[in-house]
Structure formats: C-alpha cells, structure tokens
Amino acid sequence: LGSQLEWHHLHHAFAGTLADKVLLCIKLTMARTWRHTLIACVVTTIAVVQGQSSCPCIDNALTRWDMSTYLDGNNLVYTPPGSSQSYTFPSTYGSGGCKAHDENLSPYCTGSDAPSWCRVQWCYVDANDCSGVAKIQTRFFSAVENLYFSYGTCVGAASSTNSIDQWTSDDVDGSKKLIQVVEGYARSARWQIEKTYSSLNASASCDADGMGMCPCDDCKHWSDWNSKVLFTQVGVLKGTSGTQAEMAAATCLAEDIATTYKQTAALEADPDFARVGYQYFGDQATGTYTQWPRAEMCEDDYDPRVRPWYSAGATGPKDVIIVVDVSGSMNTNDRHKMAKEAVKAILDTLTWKDFATIILFHSGIAEVFSHTLVPVTDQNRAGMQGWCDTVSWAGGGTNFRLPMQKAFEVIAASITAGTSSMCQKAILFLTDGAATFGESDFDMVREQSKTYDAVIFSYALGDGAEVSITKRLACENKGVFYKVADDADLSRVMTSYFDYFAHGQEMCSASWVKYTAVGTGHSLYAGCMAMYDRTVPTPELLGVSCADANLFSDISALKSEAGWNYFKCVASDMTKMCRQVDLTDCHRQKIRRAYDESSVCEAEYSDYQDVKGDTVCPCTDQSCTDDLDFVDAKNYFCDTWVGDNCSNPNPNWGYSDADMEAVRQHCPRSCGLCEWSSGNCTRSTSEECPTLPIPTECRACLGKVSGVDIDGDSMACPLDAPRDLMSTTTTPCPSDAAGNCLTAVTSKALHQSPATTLVAVAVSLFAVVFHAATASTASAA
C-alpha cells in the first residue's frame, strides 16, 4: 500500500473511533495520497460500521433469532420487570451495525441526565462468532437465547471502551479519574433502581428465571477468579425475609439492575475478564443479593445486609460501644454463645470509617477490649473477633451502672485521644438479667448521652431479663428497646441497629470500602451507594449497590501513578463525612413499632402513641444543605458539628460569637437547624439526591481530620498535594465530639489527675515535634 508512513496511517485508521477515521480520511486526501485514502476510508468505514472482523455485527437480529415474543408490528416492545408500562424500540434496534442504538430511547436514555452508556455505539453479535472483545447476554429481551451485544467490537482492535484506558491513552492519570468513573456508574445504578421501584405494579411478579446461583450449571471455573463464574450473565441469590410482595419487588429490582450491570461490564471489563471485580446489590426488605458476574454461590445463610459494604453504603461513620452482660445467668440456653456470635456479627457491619470497642460486665467490669475506640480496619476487626474467643462470657452477678459509666468514659477518652469518627455515637447494651438502677443513674446516663449525642440501643434477652430499666434507657436517650426471646436470631436483631441510622441519613455520594475477595485474596476497592424509595415524603432505604474499582482498572498499576494519593485521600474523605441523623420521635416510634409493639415508648417518654407504619411524620426541607467547602475558625469542616450544640457551644472550645454565627450560617444541616414541617410532612414524594461535586483536594490539606484512610494509614495531606494549608496549624478542637486535635489534649488534661496530665502533655509535645519534622520534610520536598 505504499510507503511506510502511509501504512502507519492506514494501521491507525483501523484503531480509532468513527470520528478519527473520518478525520484521517480527510487528512490523507489533503495529503493527496488518494489511492490509499480510497482504500483506507472504505475498509475502515466498513470496519467501524460492521464491527471487528473477529466479532462482526449482526445485520438483522429479527432474521437471526426468533424475537416474535417482543414484536408488535414493526417495533420491538420492552416491558421493565414488574412494570405495567411498555416501551417501543425500532425493529432495527441493535441490528445493522455499530450505532448508539439506545440514544434518546425510553425508559433509560431520554433527558439530560441519561446515563453515559446511552451515547455509546454497540451492536448485537453472535456469541459463537465473536472473540477478542467483551460480549454480554442481552439486557432487554431475556427470552431470546444466545442474543448477545458488544461495545468492544465497535472500536478498533487497538482501542478500548474502558474509561481508564481511554484517559491513559490521552496521557491523563487514570487514578485521578477512578472516583469519577465508579461514582458515575453508581449513580446510574441508583437512578435505575429508584425509577424501577417507583413504577412497580402492586401485583408485580418476577421470577429471575435463569439467574440462580445455587447451582449455576452454566458457570465454569476461572483460574483468575478461583471460582465458577459466568461473565455473560448476572446472578441472584434470593433473600429469606420480607413479605411475598416485598420478595416479588426485590426480584424485579434484581432483574432490572442486571441491565445496568451488563452495560457496565460490556463497556469496562477487559476482554479476557482477567481483572477481578464485581458489581452487586443488596435488597433492604428481603436480603436478596444480585451480582455480576453470575457465580456458583451456595451460602444458605448469606445476608448482604450484615456485610461491611452494605452498612458502609447505607450509613455514615459512627462510634459503636458494645456493652454485654456476661453474668452467670448467660449460661442459660447458651445465651453466652448467642451473645458472642452477635458481637462478632456487629463487628462485621463496621468498616474502617467506624470506631468501636467491647465492654463485658457482670457485678463489675469483666473485660474491656480497649479503653479508647479503635478504627474497625480489617486487621482490628479480626483482632476484636479473636479477642471474643479468648475471654469468659459467663460468671458473676449483674451491675448496670458500672458498664454504662465505663461506656461514657471510653467515649470521653477517645475524644481526647482523637480516636473517634467525630460523628454519631451508639451504645449497644445487652443483658439477660436484672440489677439496681436508681434515678441518679438515669440522670447520669441522660446527661452523658446528651453531651456526647449518644443513642442507646438496649436488648433484653430471655424470659428473665429486666425490661423496665433497659426500655427506659432506650426511650430516654433517643434509642430503641428490643425484647429478644431465647429462640430468636440475636445476631440479626442486634445488627439491625444501623437501620436506625439508615432511616435518618440520606447518603447522596459513594462510600468506599476495601475488602479481600473470598477465595482469591485480591484486595478490592468498592464504591457503594444507597438507593431509596422516593414515592414517600421521606426517603426510605431500598438497598445498596456497589461496583469494585478493580473492574475498571488494574489497581496495582494505578498505585504506581502519581494520582493514587489523590484517590486514597478523596475516596476516604467522601466516606468519612459525618451525616446528620434527621429523625423526630415520630420516626423513632415507627422504627420501634416495626420491631414489636413492646418496643414502643409510653406516653411518659413520647407524644407519638398512635404511630403506625403508614404514618406521615414531620420532614425537613431537602434543599437545606451545608457549604461543603466551609472551614470554621478552628479549621473544622461543617460535618464535624453533627451532634453538637451550634447555638450554645462549650465556651472552652474558644469560639467567638462571630465564629459561631458563621458556623450556623454555613452548616445548617450538620447543626440540626434545617426547618421541620409544623405538622406531618405535606409533600407526597421525596426529591432525588443532588449530585455532589467530587472534591478536587484532600480535606487533610484544608482542615482538621481524624482516623485512618481506606488503606488503614493515618489521614494526612499527601506530599504531592497542590497545597497544604494545615502544615503550620495547631488550633484546638471545636467540639467534644471531635477528635485528632493534639493541642486540645493538653487543655482537656488540666482537668484530670497529675499523672494523666503528664502523659497527655508528653503525647501532645511529641506529636507537635513530629508534625514540625514532617512539615519540614514536606517543605524540603
């Protein structure tokens, strides 16, 4: 075909997009290489229209497969799972070559907020005549066997539909774009789930036929995944709870989310499926689990709602103190074994953004895992669960006052030490016995609970358990009381504590969690997002969907790029932001009654005695939001004020009246100042989540932070950050609900014993010296 230069042009004509090919044809023509222009333009245009030769597009799907079930005249008809509304596609949909076949088509691809995949070219292909590119089984016409589609065949052999690959080819650091990509797909999944749920029939019926994962006869063992998988399909593991209607709705949602998961896999997975990364959804009402790829999964007791990723997506960071009775009566009916398993299950709902410890009590304090809270990293969780196996769970009498007092001491010590999420605090108190608890004890708990914004969940296990004290502890402290029978699932009851926070928090951005894949040992980074029922005045949790970042790129390669530090700190920042719990006692009474009538607080503690499941409670203005960029006079972000009194702060915090006016103006939601409706909420539906901007800088560079990041490292401004405003800042903490403020340790220590003060001052001084040294190193770099 002529000179080496002309062959170079022709080779790249096959590799580019359609726009690239047209542009190259023009350039070649202008260069007067008309002979080669004619050949290149004809050949490459045919290639892009008909797909790659190794995976050609189907010219007419209607003549290749029997699609009569979906034909209505000259149109194909698609009915979303469980919906009464149908949508028409042209008969040429997916046929005739590479096109953006979905663009401007209902139900998913109309409007300015349509998912990005709506504008990508693809075509139907024959699975038996397609290699070298990713191909996935049909999204919409499931009754047609062997109907597959491919995005990959519509780009050149040297190109890729993968987002990170495209940026890398344009010399863009893919690690900096990873959050944007995963969050975009998470939003697409949420949009689809919420839209599908809102259009479900009351009598919706779906069966997820051919999607079962136990057994998965079509799955084949894949060495990279160390399991039997089927990449062309999405699998479903049906839940075991919920009503018949809820189970039907969950199955319909599973079938529908499969559409998005297939779209994502077809665009982003590597052709050989060598990268291990999953997409998955857990249903709140039933525990139904949906996953791409479909896999052999025969865990009868698998419940996604008690997995760390689910809790991470459904709730914000929190401090959890688990307080458990280990008196001699816990030997009855093996209650001590139930309690130990429940504690381990609770720990499984926590992630690295959360902090926790365990207190065991009898007539005194029996055991304490740690006297300050620890971040629940994988390593710490394993250590806590292992510790549970080494201590005694039964022996001695019962005392309620000492363990409650110890729980608040742990909170106070953790705040001073900076080992706190700086967010909500929950005390989970389990007993099977009775003990003396006077009015002064109740006063102490109420005062401490108010000071630290701590919610108390109390559990009375077995027939002999004290009820009046444990229930009053919950009712007086914004919590929930649970009466638990000996034959009940204690683990399930206690792990449902996070439902409380899920009811009061709307999670509008992705939360990130790192975990180790079972069987393969791969470290996976997942971006998780909550989905809500918006057909009601206040959003109610439908479930959580996650996508592993590993699906989109080789994480080990990204870690070598300069932008990995940005990914780590920004993903951590997004996840660690405190979320205000917007609950009135009306909402709390609904949560209590949903468990059992015995959990409902009496009129002495609540004005809402007639609340039912369909009661409409007061609501706040959803447009009332914080200024995410605001940093207060002490270098704290708005969300660290969650649970604090912004109108009458502790004078020891050192804020002026002007400082606090700025906090109230910029942080109305975190301060709990958003206006509530005067009566029942008057709106009939709730608004969709706003699209929150992805931060461009790390919060550790701009203000105070605490805890560890997603990799378990201390939160810090990266050395390669564009700026570090905190390199010389040593201001005290603004709040007793805040942590990681070293100077404040000294001031708070003045009210402690001399020995404690000396230790605190020494720690503070060491930290200041260390900080100065690292700041100097950063400046030198």
ABEGO torsion letter per residue (X at the ends): XEBAAAAAAAAAAAABBAAAAAAAAAAAAAAGBAAAAAAAAAAAAAAAAAEBAABBBBABAAAABBAAAABBEABBBBBBBGBABBBBBBAABGBGEBBBAABGBOAAABEAABBAAAABBBBBBBAAABBGBBBBBBAABAABBGBBBBAAAABBAABBABAAAAAAAAGBBAAAAAAAAAAAAAAAAAAAAAAAAAABBAABBBAGBGABAOBBAABBBBAAAGBBBBAABBBBBBBABEBAAAAAAAAAAAAAAAAAAAAAAAAABBAAGABBBBBBBBBAAAGBBBBOBBBBBABAABBAAABAAAAAAABBBBBBBBBBBABAAAABGGAAAAAAAAAAAAAAABBAABBBBBBBBBABBABBABABBBBBBAAAAAAAAAAAAABBABEEBBBAAAAAAAAAAAAAAAAAAGBBAGBBBBBBBBBABBBBBBAAAAAAAAAAAAAAGBBBBBBBBEAABBAAAAAAAAAAAGBBBBBBBAABBAAAAAAAAAAAAAAABBBABBBBBBBBBBGAGBBBBBBBBBBBBAABABBBBAEBBBBBAAAABBAAAAAABAAAAAAAAAAAAAAABBBBBBBBAAAAAAAAAAABAAABBBAAABABAABBAABBBBBBBAABBBBAABBBAAGBBAAAABGBBAABBBAAAGBBAAAAAAAAAAAAAAAGABBBBABBBABABBBBBBBBBBBABBAAAABBBBEBBAAGBBBBBBAABABBAAAABABBBABAABBGBAAAAAAAAAABBAAAAAAAAAAAAAAAAAAAAAAAAAAAX
